[in-house]
Amino acid sequence: MSSGVTVSVDAKQVYDDVKKNKVYRYVIYCIKDERIIDVESKGDRTATYQDFLGQMQELKDQCRYCLFDFPADCPSEGTNEPSKISLDRLVLMTWCPEGARVKQKMLYASSYDALKKALVGVYKYIQACDFEELSQQAIEEALKKQ
């Protein structure tokens, strides 16, 4: 089911700044006025995953979409050993905590597809409803699975 929510031009531009230009480490998106997905905040390139989690904890019971450019070591071809090459993996997350209002959860769930279509080239999609599912360990485990 589609909600009719659209993705702002700024949201797409900031995505390009993360993906191509490597300007930001992460982006937190919100739905404004129940009509448009827009950028709420950005983390500079030196930000860590812990910085990102700290900002997420401030949101309390609010749903959000999050994009994180996650550094990941790639295995050398033909082995399982990490190589010296480090590739960043774009992870798009839906954050809908248990305490969020039902209407907000429904709006974010039904609008997710519009964002996925607008942000071409994401490596992994993750849905999280508590901080355990959003933990760095959980993300690293998800990245290992193909």
NUFIMAR-443173 format. One record per residue (C-alpha): residue in three letters; x, y, z. Coordinates in nm, 2 decimals. Example, Ala and Ser with C-alpha at 12.3 -4.5 7.8 and 13.67 -1.06 7.14 Angstrom:
2
REC | Ala | 1.23 | -0.45 | 0.78;
REC | Ser | 1.37 | -0.11 | 0.71;
This chain:
146
REC | Met | 0.00 | 0.00 | 0.00;
REC | Ser | 0.14 | 0.34 | -0.09;
REC | Ser | 0.08 | 0.64 | 0.13;
REC | Gly | 0.13 | 0.91 | -0.14;
REC | Val | 0.43 | 1.05 | 0.04;
REC | Thr | 0.70 | 1.17 | -0.19;
REC | Val | 1.08 | 1.21 | -0.15;
REC | Ser | 1.22 | 1.57 | -0.15;
REC | Val | 1.48 | 1.68 | -0.40;
REC | Asp | 1.71 | 1.77 | -0.10;
REC | Ala | 1.67 | 1.41 | 0.03;
REC | Lys | 1.80 | 1.27 | -0.30;
REC | Gln | 2.08 | 1.53 | -0.32;
REC | Val | 2.21 | 1.45 | 0.03;
REC | Tyr | 2.19 | 1.08 | -0.07;
REC | Asp | 2.42 | 1.15 | -0.36;
REC | Asp | 2.65 | 1.35 | -0.12;
REC | Val | 2.68 | 1.03 | 0.09;
REC | Lys | 2.71 | 0.78 | -0.20;
REC | Lys | 2.92 | 0.96 | -0.46;
REC | Asn | 3.09 | 1.25 | -0.29;
REC | Lys | 3.15 | 1.09 | 0.06;
REC | Val | 3.05 | 1.42 | 0.23;
REC | Tyr | 2.84 | 1.26 | 0.51;
REC | Arg | 2.86 | 0.94 | 0.71;
REC | Tyr | 2.49 | 0.92 | 0.79;
REC | Val | 2.15 | 1.09 | 0.72;
REC | Ile | 1.83 | 1.08 | 0.92;
REC | Tyr | 1.52 | 1.13 | 0.72;
REC | Cys | 1.17 | 1.22 | 0.86;
REC | Ile | 0.83 | 1.26 | 0.70;
REC | Lys | 0.71 | 1.62 | 0.72;
REC | Asp | 0.35 | 1.71 | 0.73;
REC | Glu | 0.26 | 1.35 | 0.63;
REC | Arg | 0.35 | 1.44 | 0.27;
REC | Ile | 0.72 | 1.45 | 0.21;
REC | Ile | 1.03 | 1.26 | 0.31;
REC | Asp | 1.30 | 1.51 | 0.39;
REC | Val | 1.64 | 1.54 | 0.56;
REC | Glu | 1.62 | 1.59 | 0.94;
REC | Ser | 2.00 | 1.57 | 1.02;
REC | Lys | 2.33 | 1.46 | 0.88;
REC | Gly | 2.65 | 1.33 | 1.04;
REC | Asp | 2.98 | 1.45 | 0.90;
REC | Arg | 3.22 | 1.20 | 0.74;
REC | Thr | 3.42 | 1.16 | 1.07;
REC | Ala | 3.11 | 1.06 | 1.27;
REC | Thr | 3.10 | 0.71 | 1.41;
REC | Tyr | 2.82 | 0.46 | 1.44;
REC | Gln | 2.81 | 0.54 | 1.82;
REC | Asp | 2.76 | 0.91 | 1.73;
REC | Phe | 2.47 | 0.80 | 1.51;
REC | Leu | 2.32 | 0.58 | 1.78;
REC | Gly | 2.34 | 0.87 | 2.03;
REC | Gln | 2.14 | 1.09 | 1.80;
REC | Met | 1.88 | 0.81 | 1.75;
REC | Gln | 1.84 | 0.78 | 2.12;
REC | Glu | 1.74 | 1.14 | 2.14;
REC | Leu | 1.44 | 1.07 | 1.92;
REC | Lys | 1.26 | 0.86 | 2.19;
REC | Asp | 0.95 | 0.71 | 2.04;
REC | Gln | 0.96 | 0.87 | 1.69;
REC | Cys | 0.99 | 0.68 | 1.36;
REC | Arg | 1.26 | 0.77 | 1.11;
REC | Tyr | 1.45 | 0.64 | 0.81;
REC | Cys | 1.82 | 0.63 | 0.84;
REC | Leu | 2.10 | 0.59 | 0.59;
REC | Phe | 2.44 | 0.49 | 0.71;
REC | Asp | 2.76 | 0.46 | 0.50;
REC | Phe | 2.90 | 0.16 | 0.69;
REC | Pro | 3.27 | 0.08 | 0.65;
REC | Ala | 3.31 | -0.29 | 0.57;
REC | Asp | 3.62 | -0.49 | 0.49;
REC | Cys | 3.57 | -0.71 | 0.18;
REC | Pro | 3.71 | -1.06 | 0.17;
REC | Ser | 3.99 | -1.12 | -0.08;
REC | Glu | 3.86 | -1.30 | -0.38;
REC | Gly | 3.86 | -1.67 | -0.32;
REC | Thr | 3.91 | -1.65 | 0.05;
REC | Asn | 3.72 | -1.55 | 0.36;
REC | Glu | 4.00 | -1.33 | 0.50;
REC | Pro | 3.95 | -0.96 | 0.50;
REC | Ser | 4.15 | -0.78 | 0.24;
REC | Lys | 4.32 | -0.44 | 0.27;
REC | Ile | 4.04 | -0.30 | 0.05;
REC | Ser | 3.77 | -0.14 | 0.26;
REC | Leu | 3.44 | -0.07 | 0.09;
REC | Asp | 3.16 | 0.14 | 0.24;
REC | Arg | 2.82 | -0.02 | 0.24;
REC | Leu | 2.51 | 0.19 | 0.23;
REC | Val | 2.26 | 0.06 | 0.48;
REC | Leu | 1.90 | 0.20 | 0.47;
REC | Met | 1.71 | 0.15 | 0.80;
REC | Thr | 1.35 | 0.19 | 0.90;
REC | Trp | 1.33 | 0.29 | 1.27;
REC | Cys | 0.99 | 0.23 | 1.42;
REC | Pro | 1.02 | 0.19 | 1.80;
REC | Glu | 0.76 | 0.00 | 1.99;
REC | Gly | 0.65 | 0.32 | 2.17;
REC | Ala | 0.57 | 0.52 | 1.85;
REC | Arg | 0.21 | 0.60 | 1.77;
REC | Val | 0.04 | 0.34 | 1.55;
REC | Lys | -0.06 | 0.61 | 1.29;
REC | Gln | 0.31 | 0.71 | 1.26;
REC | Lys | 0.43 | 0.35 | 1.22;
REC | Met | 0.17 | 0.29 | 0.95;
REC | Leu | 0.28 | 0.60 | 0.76;
REC | Tyr | 0.65 | 0.51 | 0.77;
REC | Ala | 0.58 | 0.15 | 0.67;
REC | Ser | 0.36 | 0.25 | 0.37;
REC | Ser | 0.60 | 0.52 | 0.26;
REC | Tyr | 0.92 | 0.31 | 0.28;
REC | Asp | 0.89 | 0.19 | -0.08;
REC | Ala | 0.90 | 0.55 | -0.22;
REC | Leu | 1.23 | 0.61 | -0.04;
REC | Lys | 1.38 | 0.28 | -0.15;
REC | Lys | 1.30 | 0.36 | -0.52;
REC | Ala | 1.44 | 0.71 | -0.49;
REC | Leu | 1.77 | 0.60 | -0.33;
REC | Val | 1.92 | 0.37 | -0.59;
REC | Gly | 2.23 | 0.17 | -0.49;
REC | Val | 2.16 | 0.08 | -0.13;
REC | Tyr | 2.35 | -0.23 | -0.03;
REC | Lys | 2.12 | -0.35 | 0.26;
REC | Tyr | 1.78 | -0.27 | 0.40;
REC | Ile | 1.71 | -0.32 | 0.77;
REC | Gln | 1.40 | -0.27 | 0.98;
REC | Ala | 1.45 | -0.20 | 1.35;
REC | Cys | 1.21 | -0.15 | 1.64;
REC | Asp | 1.45 | -0.15 | 1.93;
REC | Phe | 1.82 | -0.06 | 1.99;
REC | Glu | 1.93 | -0.42 | 1.99;
REC | Glu | 1.83 | -0.45 | 1.62;
REC | Leu | 2.00 | -0.11 | 1.55;
REC | Ser | 2.32 | -0.21 | 1.73;
REC | Gln | 2.65 | -0.21 | 1.54;
REC | Gln | 2.68 | -0.58 | 1.60;
REC | Ala | 2.34 | -0.65 | 1.45;
REC | Ile | 2.43 | -0.43 | 1.14;
REC | Glu | 2.76 | -0.61 | 1.10;
REC | Glu | 2.59 | -0.95 | 1.11;
REC | Ala | 2.33 | -0.83 | 0.85;
REC | Leu | 2.61 | -0.71 | 0.62;
REC | Lys | 2.78 | -1.06 | 0.64;
REC | Lys | 2.46 | -1.22 | 0.51;
REC | Gln | 2.41 | -1.20 | 0.13;
